[in-house]
Amino acid sequence: MLHIAARHASRRCQAFAAVRSRQTAAGKPVKSALTATARKLLGVLNAMLMTGTDHRQMTQD
């Protein structure tokens, strides 16, 4: 289930898409890139729970 969430996040959020594209550019298999994205997603979700904040997209000013 976590891989599905990671795939969706890598399609919708620039930060997660960057993680996945860096992994695939380095020659990693797709499943490995998704695992790295899932780990990043878990870290973000954990930080959100600890601070009690919502997810905010990074914007470029």
N, C-alpha and C positions, 0 to 999 in steps of 0.2 A: 504494500500500500504506500509505503514511503517513496518508492521509486515513481509511482504515479504522481505524487505531489511534487517531487523534484522535477519531473518532466514538465508539468504544468508551470511551475515556477520559472523554469529556464526558458519557457516560451513567453511568459508574461512580464517578467522583471529583468531589467538590465543587469543588475548585480549577479543574479543567478545565471543568466545567459552568458555573462563574461566568464564565470567559473567553468561552465560546460565547454565553451569555445576554447578556452586556454588548454583544457585537458585534451580535447580532440586535436588541437593544433600540435600538441606535444606527442601525438601518435598513440594516445591511450585508446583502448576499446570503448565503445559506446556505453557499455554497462559500467565500466570503471569511471567514466566521466559522470554518469548519473549517480553513482555512489558518492563521488566527491561533492556533487551538487546537493545530495540528500544530507550529507554531513554538514554542509554550510547552512542548509535550511534548518536543521536541528539546532545549530548554534544560535541562529537568529531567533527561532521560536523560544529557546530557553532564555535568552536575554530579554525577550518581550515579556515572558512570564515573571521573571525576576524583578523587572522594573515596572511592570503593570502598564506598559504602553502598547499602542497599536503599531502596526507596520506602516512605515511611510516610504514611499518611493523616493529614491535619490533624484533630485532635480539638478540640472545644470543651469547655472545663472550666468 
